[in-house]
Amino acid sequence: MSDYNWCHNPDCHTIATVSRIRGSKGNKVLRTVKIKANRYNGYQPNIWNYFCNNNCLFQFLNKFGQEIANTYSVKQPSETPIKDPYKTNPDSHYPQWNIERTNE
């Protein structure tokens, strides 16, 4: 597997920034950003392995978000069993709730 990925935003190469300029004098182009894989969080899956910045991520989501949601749609809610919650500091103006999962 390569240590680099290209930004997955199909419009990345159209964004005019100095970091995207490549080529010799008189033959310049804007190029998609090359991303070092696993640049954050080691080898754990991470969205930043595929997008160079927030702008490219959100352009991608605006273009393909509905298609992604339809592909991985949720047909029914998920539930996690928990014990009865209780306040850990009920006398406080901002009580904290203790919510524990059951061992099922």
MOPAC internal coordinates of N, CA, C and O (Angstrom, degrees):
PM7 1SCF
backbone

  N    0.0000 0     0.00 0     0.00 0    0    0    0
  C    1.4502 1     0.00 0     0.00 0    1    0    0
  C    1.5255 1   109.33 1     0.00 0    2    1    0
  O    1.2310 1   120.98 1   -38.21 1    3    2    1
  N    1.3025 1   115.73 1   141.79 1    3    2    1
  C    1.4627 1   121.67 1  -178.78 1    5    3    2
  C    1.5304 1   111.13 1   -70.80 1    6    5    3
  O    1.2310 1   121.23 1   -28.72 1    7    6    5
  N    1.3256 1   115.25 1   151.28 1    7    6    5
  C    1.4642 1   120.33 1   176.47 1    9    7    6
  C    1.5155 1   111.67 1   -83.53 1   10    9    7
  O    1.2310 1   120.22 1   177.86 1   11   10    9
  N    1.3386 1   117.18 1    -2.14 1   11   10    9
  C    1.4625 1   121.93 1  -178.08 1   13   11   10
  C    1.5124 1   110.77 1  -132.22 1   14   13   11
  O    1.2310 1   120.88 1   -28.91 1   15   14   13
  N    1.3260 1   115.93 1   151.09 1   15   14   13
  C    1.4573 1   123.72 1   172.92 1   17   15   14
  C    1.5225 1   107.38 1  -126.72 1   18   17   15
  O    1.2310 1   120.59 1   -24.02 1   19   18   17
  N    1.3230 1   116.48 1   155.98 1   19   18   17
  C    1.4499 1   120.75 1   170.33 1   21   19   18
  C    1.5232 1   107.49 1   -91.59 1   22   21   19
  O    1.2310 1   120.41 1   -35.08 1   23   22   21
  N    1.3290 1   116.82 1   144.92 1   23   22   21
  C    1.4669 1   120.92 1   177.94 1   25   23   22
  C    1.5327 1   108.51 1   -53.78 1   26   25   23
  O    1.2310 1   120.17 1   -45.60 1   27   26   25
  N    1.3144 1   117.28 1   134.40 1   27   26   25
  C    1.4604 1   122.42 1  -175.81 1   29   27   26
  C    1.5295 1   114.03 1   -82.53 1   30   29   27
  O    1.2310 1   119.75 1   173.91 1   31   30   29
  N    1.3320 1   118.09 1    -6.09 1   31   30   29
  C    1.4562 1   120.21 1   176.30 1   33   31   30
  C    1.5295 1   108.04 1   -70.36 1   34   33   31
  O    1.2310 1   119.66 1   -62.22 1   35   34   33
  N    1.3417 1   118.25 1   117.78 1   35   34   33
  C    1.4590 1   119.26 1  -178.02 1   37   35   34
  C    1.5263 1   113.42 1   -64.27 1   38   37   35
  O    1.2310 1   119.86 1   165.68 1   39   38   37
  N    1.3296 1   117.88 1   -14.32 1   39   38   37
  C    1.4593 1   121.46 1   179.22 1   41   39   38
  C    1.5242 1   113.08 1  -104.76 1   42   41   39
  O    1.2310 1   119.74 1  -170.35 1   43   42   41
  N    1.3163 1   118.09 1     9.65 1   43   42   41
  C    1.4689 1   121.90 1  -178.50 1   45   43   42
  C    1.5284 1   111.10 1   -55.80 1   46   45   43
  O    1.2310 1   120.26 1   139.32 1   47   46   45
  N    1.3092 1   117.10 1   -40.68 1   47   46   45
  C    1.4677 1   121.22 1  -176.73 1   49   47   46
  C    1.5270 1   113.47 1   -71.59 1   50   49   47
  O    1.2310 1   119.65 1   172.86 1   51   50   49
  N    1.3325 1   118.27 1    -7.14 1   51   50   49
  C    1.4639 1   120.27 1  -179.97 1   53   51   50
  C    1.5229 1   112.49 1   -96.56 1   54   53   51
  O    1.2310 1   119.97 1   171.55 1   55   54   53
  N    1.3321 1   117.66 1    -8.45 1   55   54   53
  C    1.4685 1   121.88 1  -178.33 1   57   55   54
  C    1.5236 1   108.71 1   -81.34 1   58   57   55
  O    1.2310 1   120.50 1   -58.55 1   59   58   57
  N    1.3171 1   116.64 1   121.45 1   59   58   57
  C    1.4693 1   121.55 1  -174.33 1   61   59   58
  C    1.5231 1   111.26 1   -83.36 1   62   61   59
  O    1.2310 1   120.78 1   -85.08 1   63   62   61
  N    1.3323 1   116.12 1    94.92 1   63   62   61
  C    1.4625 1   122.28 1   172.54 1   65   63   62
  C    1.5212 1   107.92 1  -131.80 1   66   65   63
  O    1.2310 1   120.62 1   -26.29 1   67   66   65
  N    1.3177 1   116.43 1   153.71 1   67   66   65
  C    1.4602 1   121.53 1  -178.74 1   69   67   66
  C    1.5267 1   111.07 1   -60.75 1   70   69   67
  O    1.2310 1   119.88 1   145.08 1   71   70   69
  N    1.3268 1   117.84 1   -34.92 1   71   70   69
  C    1.4712 1   120.66 1  -177.41 1   73   71   70
  C    1.5318 1   112.82 1   -66.73 1   74   73   71
  O    1.2310 1   119.68 1   162.62 1   75   74   73
  N    1.3297 1   118.22 1   -17.38 1   75   74   73
  C    1.4572 1   121.43 1  -179.39 1   77   75   74
  C    1.5375 1   112.85 1   -93.96 1   78   77   75
  O    1.2310 1   119.52 1   170.84 1   79   78   77
  N    1.3224 1   118.51 1    -9.16 1   79   78   77
  C    1.4663 1   121.68 1  -177.21 1   81   79   78
  C    1.5259 1   110.13 1   -74.24 1   82   81   79
  O    1.2310 1   121.04 1   -51.17 1   83   82   81
  N    1.3273 1   115.61 1   128.83 1   83   82   81
  C    1.4540 1   121.98 1   178.03 1   85   83   82
  C    1.5292 1   108.37 1  -137.92 1   86   85   83
  O    1.2310 1   120.66 1   -18.96 1   87   86   85
  N    1.3253 1   116.34 1   161.04 1   87   86   85
  C    1.4563 1   121.83 1   174.71 1   89   87   86
  C    1.5105 1   113.57 1   109.61 1   90   89   87
  O    1.2310 1   121.37 1   -11.67 1   91   90   89
  N    1.3412 1   114.99 1   168.33 1   91   90   89
  C    1.4617 1   121.09 1  -179.71 1   93   91   90
  C    1.5268 1   109.87 1   -87.89 1   94   93   91
  O    1.2310 1   120.96 1   -11.43 1   95   94   93
  N    1.3241 1   115.76 1   168.57 1   95   94   93
  C    1.4571 1   121.71 1  -177.31 1   97   95   94
  C    1.5300 1   110.12 1   -55.98 1   98   97   95
  O    1.2310 1   120.68 1   -49.41 1   99   98   97
  N    1.3186 1   116.30 1   130.59 1   99   98   97
  C    1.4575 1   121.68 1  -178.75 1  101   99   98
  C    1.5149 1   114.18 1    83.28 1  102  101   99
  O    1.2310 1   120.03 1   177.27 1  103  102  101
  N    1.3262 1   117.54 1    -2.73 1  103  102  101
  C    1.4609 1   121.83 1  -178.20 1  105  103  102
  C    1.5318 1   109.92 1  -139.51 1  106  105  103
  O    1.2310 1   120.07 1  -134.02 1  107  106  105
  N    1.3259 1   117.48 1    45.98 1  107  106  105
  C    1.4657 1   123.32 1  -175.45 1  109  107  106
  C    1.5220 1   111.62 1   -83.46 1  110  109  107
  O    1.2310 1   120.84 1   -31.74 1  111  110  109
  N    1.3284 1   116.00 1   148.26 1  111  110  109
  C    1.4646 1   123.00 1   175.27 1  113  111  110
  C    1.5240 1   108.93 1  -140.08 1  114  113  111
  O    1.2310 1   120.81 1   -21.88 1  115  114  113
  N    1.3280 1   116.05 1   158.12 1  115  114  113
  C    1.4677 1   121.84 1   167.97 1  117  115  114
  C    1.5213 1   106.10 1   -95.82 1  118  117  115
  O    1.2310 1   120.13 1   -53.33 1  119  118  117
  N    1.3192 1   117.36 1   126.67 1  119  118  117
  C    1.4618 1   121.79 1  -175.40 1  121  119  118
  C    1.5213 1   110.38 1  -116.59 1  122  121  119
  O    1.2310 1   120.82 1   -31.88 1  123  122  121
  N    1.3335 1   116.04 1   148.12 1  123  122  121
  C    1.4587 1   122.75 1   173.46 1  125  123  122
  C    1.5285 1   109.33 1   -56.39 1  126  125  123
  O    1.2310 1   120.46 1   -37.74 1  127  126  125
  N    1.3332 1   116.72 1   142.26 1  127  126  125
  C    1.4593 1   122.06 1  -177.17 1  129  127  126
  C    1.5266 1   110.56 1   -73.61 1  130  129  127
  O    1.2310 1   121.15 1   -44.14 1  131  130  129
  N    1.3315 1   115.40 1   135.86 1  131  130  129
  C    1.4612 1   122.65 1   175.45 1  133  131  130
  C    1.5308 1   107.40 1   -91.82 1  134  133  131
  O    1.2310 1   120.35 1   -51.09 1  135  134  133
  N    1.3224 1   116.94 1   128.91 1  135  134  133
  C    1.4620 1   122.48 1  -173.48 1  137  135  134
  C    1.5234 1   109.86 1  -113.75 1  138  137  135
  O    1.2310 1   120.40 1   -48.58 1  139  138  137
  N    1.3102 1   116.84 1   131.42 1  139  138  137
  C    1.4580 1   120.77 1   173.92 1  141  139  138
  C    1.5262 1   108.11 1   -70.90 1  142  141  139
  O    1.2310 1   120.62 1   -59.11 1  143  142  141
  N    1.3193 1   116.42 1   120.89 1  143  142  141
  C    1.4661 1   120.81 1   179.62 1  145  143  142
  C    1.5252 1   109.63 1   -66.09 1  146  145  143
  O    1.2310 1   120.60 1   -33.48 1  147  146  145
  N    1.3054 1   116.46 1   146.52 1  147  146  145
  C    1.4629 1   123.73 1   177.39 1  149  147  146
  C    1.5305 1   112.06 1    59.81 1  150  149  147
  O    1.2310 1   120.52 1  -144.16 1  151  150  149
  N    1.3363 1   116.61 1    35.84 1  151  150  149
  C    1.4681 1   119.03 1   179.52 1  153  151  150
  C    1.5195 1   111.90 1   -74.06 1  154  153  151
  O    1.2310 1   120.28 1   161.04 1  155  154  153
  N    1.3329 1   117.08 1   -18.96 1  155  154  153
  C    1.4588 1   122.04 1   175.04 1  157  155  154
  C    1.5242 1   108.17 1  -125.92 1  158  157  155
  O    1.2310 1   120.08 1   -35.40 1  159  158  157
  N    1.3130 1   117.44 1   144.60 1  159  158  157
  C    1.4772 1   123.36 1   174.49 1  161  159  158
  C    1.5231 1   114.20 1    60.32 1  162  161  159
  O    1.2310 1   119.50 1  -149.74 1  163  162  161
  N    1.3031 1   118.56 1    30.26 1  163  162  161
  C    1.4643 1   120.04 1   175.33 1  165  163  162
  C    1.5052 1   112.44 1    59.46 1  166  165  163
  O    1.2310 1   120.10 1    54.75 1  167  166  165
  N    1.3284 1   117.42 1  -125.25 1  167  166  165
  C    1.4610 1   121.13 1  -175.27 1  169  167  166
  C    1.5233 1   113.52 1  -102.33 1  170  169  167
  O    1.2310 1   120.18 1  -165.44 1  171  170  169
  N    1.3147 1   117.26 1    14.56 1  171  170  169
  C    1.4572 1   119.77 1   176.98 1  173  171  170
  C    1.5244 1   109.51 1   -76.16 1  174  173  171
  O    1.2310 1   119.68 1   -32.72 1  175  174  173
  N    1.3281 1   118.22 1   147.28 1  175  174  173
  C    1.4712 1   120.10 1   176.86 1  177  175  174
  C    1.5308 1   110.17 1   -57.49 1  178  177  175
  O    1.2310 1   121.13 1   -43.46 1  179  178  177
  N    1.3210 1   115.45 1   136.54 1  179  178  177
  C    1.4534 1   119.62 1  -174.85 1  181  179  178
  C    1.5256 1   108.88 1  -153.54 1  182  181  179
  O    1.2310 1   119.98 1   -45.03 1  183  182  181
  N    1.3245 1   117.64 1   134.97 1  183  182  181
  C    1.4654 1   122.41 1  -178.50 1  185  183  182
  C    1.5207 1   111.63 1   -60.82 1  186  185  183
  O    1.2310 1   120.36 1   152.19 1  187  186  185
  N    1.3334 1   116.91 1   -27.81 1  187  186  185
  C    1.4721 1   120.20 1  -177.15 1  189  187  186
  C    1.5164 1   112.62 1   -76.91 1  190  189  187
  O    1.2310 1   119.78 1  -179.71 1  191  190  189
  N    1.3366 1   118.03 1     0.29 1  191  190  189
  C    1.4580 1   121.37 1   169.83 1  193  191  190
  C    1.5323 1   110.55 1   -77.34 1  194  193  191
  O    1.2310 1   120.21 1   168.09 1  195  194  193
  N    1.3411 1   117.20 1   -11.91 1  195  194  193
  C    1.4588 1   121.53 1  -172.91 1  197  195  194
  C    1.5200 1   114.76 1  -123.89 1  198  197  195
  O    1.2310 1   119.92 1   168.56 1  199  198  197
  N    1.3282 1   117.76 1   -11.44 1  199  198  197
  C    1.4638 1   121.30 1  -179.53 1  201  199  198
  C    1.5198 1   109.58 1  -133.53 1  202  201  199
  O    1.2310 1   120.76 1   -42.39 1  203  202  201
  N    1.3320 1   116.15 1   137.61 1  203  202  201
  C    1.4599 1   120.29 1  -174.62 1  205  203  202
  C    1.5272 1   112.78 1   -77.36 1  206  205  203
  O    1.2310 1   119.87 1   154.28 1  207  206  205
  N    1.3488 1   117.85 1   -25.72 1  207  206  205
  C    1.4655 1   120.57 1   179.61 1  209  207  206
  C    1.5322 1   109.78 1  -164.53 1  210  209  207
  O    1.2310 1   120.94 1    -2.19 1  211  210  209
  N    1.3369 1   115.80 1   177.81 1  211  210  209
  C    1.4714 1   121.11 1  -179.66 1  213  211  210
  C    1.5176 1   111.91 1   -60.45 1  214  213  211
  O    1.2310 1   120.46 1   139.43 1  215  214  213
  N    1.3190 1   116.73 1   -40.57 1  215  214  213
  C    1.4570 1   120.98 1  -178.29 1  217  215  214
  C    1.5273 1   110.41 1   -57.07 1  218  217  215
  O    1.2310 1   120.15 1   130.34 1  219  218  217
  N    1.3243 1   117.31 1   -49.66 1  219  218  217
  C    1.4633 1   120.27 1   179.87 1  221  219  218
  C    1.5289 1   111.94 1   -65.99 1  222  221  219
  O    1.2310 1   120.13 1   140.31 1  223  222  221
  N    1.3136 1   117.35 1   -39.69 1  223  222  221
  C    1.4675 1   120.47 1   177.98 1  225  223  222
  C    1.5214 1   110.68 1   -59.65 1  226  225  223
  O    1.2310 1   120.08 1   130.99 1  227  226  225
  N    1.3448 1   117.45 1   -49.01 1  227  226  225
  C    1.4612 1   119.97 1  -176.08 1  229  227  226
  C    1.5304 1   112.28 1   -73.34 1  230  229  227
  O    1.2310 1   119.39 1   149.54 1  231  230  229
  N    1.3274 1   118.77 1   -30.46 1  231  230  229
  C    1.4659 1   119.46 1   172.46 1  233  231  230
  C    1.5284 1   110.10 1   -62.80 1  234  233  231
  O    1.2310 1   120.72 1   137.21 1  235  234  233
  N    1.3255 1   116.23 1   -42.79 1  235  234  233
  C    1.4684 1   121.54 1   177.97 1  237  235  234
  C    1.5323 1   110.37 1   -61.50 1  238  237  235
  O    1.2310 1   120.38 1   133.03 1  239  238  237
  N    1.3422 1   116.89 1   -46.97 1  239  238  237
  C    1.4679 1   120.49 1  -178.88 1  241  239  238
  C    1.5188 1   111.73 1   -65.51 1  242  241  239
  O    1.2310 1   120.01 1   142.57 1  243  242  241
  N    1.3426 1   117.58 1   -37.43 1  243  242  241
  C    1.4678 1   119.77 1   177.11 1  245  243  242
  C    1.5219 1   111.00 1   -64.38 1  246  245  243
  O    1.2310 1   120.39 1   146.36 1  247  246  245
  N    1.3213 1   116.85 1   -33.64 1  247  246  245
  C    1.4636 1   120.98 1  -178.26 1  249  247  246
  C    1.5243 1   112.62 1   -81.89 1  250  249  247
  O    1.2310 1   120.09 1   138.70 1  251  250  249
  N    1.3500 1   117.42 1   -41.30 1  251  250  249
  C    1.4631 1   121.39 1  -171.78 1  253  251  250
  C    1.5287 1   114.71 1  -118.33 1  254  253  251
  O    1.2310 1   119.56 1  -178.45 1  255  254  253
  N    1.3288 1   118.44 1     1.55 1  255  254  253
  C    1.4626 1   121.71 1  -175.33 1  257  255  254
  C    1.5186 1   113.74 1   -57.90 1  258  257  255
  O    1.2310 1   120.26 1   136.57 1  259  258  257
  N    1.3364 1   117.11 1   -43.43 1  259  258  257
  C    1.4706 1   120.52 1  -179.62 1  261  259  258
  C    1.5244 1   110.62 1   -64.74 1  262  261  259
  O    1.2310 1   120.42 1   139.52 1  263  262  261
  N    1.3225 1   116.81 1   -40.48 1  263  262  261
  C    1.4672 1   121.14 1   178.56 1  265  263  262
  C    1.5317 1   111.06 1   -64.63 1  266  265  263
  O    1.2310 1   120.55 1   139.00 1  267  266  265
  N    1.3295 1   116.56 1   -41.00 1  267  266  265
  C    1.4669 1   120.97 1   177.87 1  269  267  266
  C    1.5209 1   110.16 1   -64.68 1  270  269  267
  O    1.2310 1   120.36 1   135.49 1  271  270  269
  N    1.3395 1   116.91 1   -44.51 1  271  270  269
  C    1.4654 1   120.75 1   179.62 1  273  271  270
  C    1.5219 1   111.33 1   -62.67 1  274  273  271
  O    1.2310 1   120.06 1   142.80 1  275  274  273
  N    1.3249 1   117.49 1   -37.20 1  275  274  273
  C    1.4706 1   120.52 1   178.39 1  277  275  274
  C    1.5221 1   111.42 1   -71.02 1  278  277  275
  O    1.2310 1   120.04 1   145.97 1  279  278  277
  N    1.3283 1   117.52 1   -34.03 1  279  278  277
  C    1.4582 1   121.64 1   179.93 1  281  279  278
  C    1.5195 1   111.52 1   -70.00 1  282  281  279
  O    1.2310 1   120.70 1   139.88 1  283  282  281
  N    1.3270 1   116.26 1   -40.12 1  283  282  281
  C    1.4704 1   121.78 1  -178.08 1  285  283  282
  C    1.5207 1   110.01 1  -114.95 1  286  285  283
  O    1.2310 1   120.56 1  -131.09 1  287  286  285
  N    1.3148 1   116.53 1    48.91 1  287  286  285
  C    1.4579 1   120.55 1  -175.19 1  289  287  286
  C    1.5298 1   112.13 1   -74.15 1  290  289  287
  O    1.2310 1   121.36 1   -24.81 1  291  290  289
  N    1.3176 1   115.01 1   155.19 1  291  290  289
  C    1.4643 1   123.05 1   178.59 1  293  291  290
  C    1.5241 1   107.17 1  -105.13 1  294  293  291
  O    1.2310 1   120.70 1   -58.88 1  295  294  293
  N    1.3244 1   116.26 1   121.12 1  295  294  293
  C    1.4674 1   121.62 1  -176.61 1  297  295  294
  C    1.5277 1   113.15 1   -93.32 1  298  297  295
  O    1.2310 1   120.77 1   159.15 1  299  298  297
  N    1.3329 1   116.14 1   -20.85 1  299  298  297
  C    1.4606 1   120.06 1   179.33 1  301  299  298
  C    1.5279 1   108.41 1  -151.03 1  302  301  299
  O    1.2310 1   119.87 1   -24.68 1  303  302  301
  N    1.3274 1   117.86 1   155.32 1  303  302  301
  C    1.4652 1   119.92 1  -178.46 1  305  303  302
  C    1.5292 1   111.43 1   -70.87 1  306  305  303
  O    1.2310 1   121.20 1   -26.87 1  307  306  305
  N    1.3087 1   115.31 1   153.13 1  307  306  305
  C    1.4623 1   121.43 1   173.72 1  309  307  306
  C    1.5270 1   108.41 1   -99.34 1  310  309  307
  O    1.2310 1   120.64 1   -27.29 1  311  310  309
  N    1.3190 1   116.38 1   152.71 1  311  310  309
  C    1.4663 1   120.82 1   179.63 1  313  311  310
  C    1.5177 1   109.91 1  -136.56 1  314  313  311
  O    1.2310 1   121.02 1   -35.09 1  315  314  313
  N    1.3249 1   115.65 1   144.91 1  315  314  313
  C    1.4565 1   122.72 1   175.54 1  317  315  314
  C    1.5200 1   107.44 1  -120.66 1  318  317  315
  O    1.2310 1   119.02 1   -57.32 1  319  318  317
  N    1.3334 1   119.48 1   122.68 1  319  318  317
  C    1.4592 1   121.05 1   179.54 1  321  319  318
  C    1.5344 1   110.91 1   -67.41 1  322  321  319
  O    1.2310 1   120.79 1   -44.17 1  323  322  321
  N    1.3367 1   116.10 1   135.83 1  323  322  321
  C    1.4661 1   121.26 1   178.97 1  325  323  322
  C    1.5262 1   109.97 1  -131.82 1  326  325  323
  O    1.2310 1   121.25 1   -19.28 1  327  326  325
  N    1.3341 1   115.21 1   160.72 1  327  326  325
  C    1.4593 1   121.35 1   171.68 1  329  327  326
  C    1.5237 1   107.74 1   -77.88 1  330  329  327
  O    1.2310 1   120.21 1   -15.58 1  331  330  329
  N    1.3408 1   117.20 1   164.42 1  331  330  329
  C    1.4625 1   119.97 1   177.96 1  333  331  330
  C    1.5265 1   109.69 1   -59.86 1  334  333  331
  O    1.2310 1   119.49 1   -55.36 1  335  334  333
  N    1.3361 1   118.58 1   124.64 1  335  334  333
  C    1.4703 1   120.69 1   179.93 1  337  335  334
  C    1.5218 1   111.47 1   -71.86 1  338  337  335
  O    1.2310 1   121.02 1   -28.05 1  339  338  337
  N    1.3420 1   115.66 1   151.95 1  339  338  337
  C    1.4651 1   120.47 1   176.53 1  341  339  338
  C    1.5227 1   109.31 1  -144.90 1  342  341  339
  O    1.2310 1   121.38 1   -23.63 1  343  342  341
  N    1.3324 1   114.97 1   156.37 1  343  342  341
  C    1.4579 1   120.64 1   179.93 1  345  343  342
  C    1.5255 1   109.24 1   -79.78 1  346  345  343
  O    1.2310 1   120.26 1   -46.70 1  347  346  345
  N    1.3379 1   117.10 1   133.30 1  347  346  345
  C    1.4615 1   120.65 1   179.58 1  349  347  346
  C    1.5256 1   111.76 1   -84.46 1  350  349  347
  O    1.2310 1   119.74 1   154.15 1  351  350  349
  N    1.3354 1   118.11 1   -25.85 1  351  350  349
  C    1.4713 1   121.85 1   177.11 1  353  351  350
  C    1.5292 1   108.63 1  -138.43 1  354  353  351
  O    1.2310 1   120.06 1  -104.29 1  355  354  353
  N    1.3438 1   117.49 1    75.71 1  355  354  353
  C    1.4653 1   121.19 1  -172.42 1  357  355  354
  C    1.5265 1   114.36 1   -65.75 1  358  357  355
  O    1.2310 1   119.06 1   159.93 1  359  358  357
  N    1.3366 1   119.39 1   -20.07 1  359  358  357
  C    1.4612 1   120.96 1  -178.62 1  361  359  358
  C    1.5298 1   112.74 1   -83.79 1  362  361  359
  O    1.2310 1   119.81 1   172.03 1  363  362  361
  N    1.2984 1   117.97 1    -7.97 1  363  362  361
  C    1.4595 1   122.33 1  -177.96 1  365  363  362
  C    1.5307 1   110.69 1   -78.00 1  366  365  363
  O    1.2310 1   121.11 1   -23.58 1  367  366  365
  N    1.3404 1   115.48 1   156.42 1  367  366  365
  C    1.4645 1   119.60 1   174.35 1  369  367  366
  C    1.5263 1   111.08 1   -70.19 1  370  369  367
  O    1.2310 1   120.68 1   157.08 1  371  370  369
  N    1.3332 1   116.30 1   -22.92 1  371  370  369
  C    1.4602 1   122.16 1   179.90 1  373  371  370
  C    1.5275 1   108.99 1  -126.53 1  374  373  371
  O    1.2310 1   120.31 1  -104.17 1  375  374  373
  N    1.3342 1   117.01 1    75.83 1  375  374  373
  C    1.4685 1   119.05 1  -176.80 1  377  375  374
  C    1.5300 1   111.87 1   -66.10 1  378  377  375
  O    1.2310 1   121.49 1   -34.89 1  379  378  377
  N    1.3069 1   114.75 1   145.11 1  379  378  377
  C    1.4552 1   121.70 1   176.42 1  381  379  378
  C    1.5281 1   108.47 1   -99.63 1  382  381  379
  O    1.2310 1   120.99 1   -39.12 1  383  382  381
  N    1.3063 1   115.71 1   140.88 1  383  382  381
  C    1.4534 1   120.56 1   179.31 1  385  383  382
  C    1.5175 1   110.14 1  -100.85 1  386  385  383
  O    1.2310 1   121.11 1   -42.90 1  387  386  385
  N    1.3169 1   115.48 1   137.10 1  387  386  385
  C    1.4630 1   120.98 1   174.11 1  389  387  386
  C    1.5187 1   107.60 1   -98.57 1  390  389  387
  O    1.2310 1   120.94 1   -65.90 1  391  390  389
  N    1.3202 1   115.80 1   114.10 1  391  390  389
  C    1.4636 1   121.71 1   179.94 1  393  391  390
  C    1.5197 1   107.60 1  -120.31 1  394  393  391
  O    1.2310 1   120.87 1   -64.72 1  395  394  393
  N    1.3376 1   115.94 1   115.28 1  395  394  393
  C    1.4666 1   121.28 1  -177.47 1  397  395  394
  C    1.5159 1   110.39 1  -117.13 1  398  397  395
  O    1.2310 1   121.11 1   -39.49 1  399  398  397
  N    1.3076 1   115.49 1   140.51 1  399  398  397
  C    1.4566 1   121.04 1   173.52 1  401  399  398
  C    1.5092 1   110.01 1   -75.60 1  402  401  399
  O    1.2310 1   121.00 1   -29.40 1  403  402  401
  N    1.3203 1   115.68 1   150.60 1  403  402  401
  C    1.4652 1   120.02 1   173.93 1  405  403  402
  C    1.5190 1   107.91 1   -84.51 1  406  405  403
  O    1.2310 1   120.69 1   -17.27 1  407  406  405
  N    1.3090 1   116.29 1   162.73 1  407  406  405
  C    1.4707 1   121.10 1  -177.26 1  409  407  406
  C    1.5316 1   111.18 1   -90.71 1  410  409  407
  O    1.2310 1   120.35 1  -121.65 1  411  410  409
  N    1.2909 1   116.93 1    58.35 1  411  410  409
  C    1.4747 1   120.65 1   178.38 1  413  411  410
  C    1.4809 1   111.49 1  -105.31 1  414  413  411
  O    1.2310 1   120.10 1   180.00 1  415  414  413

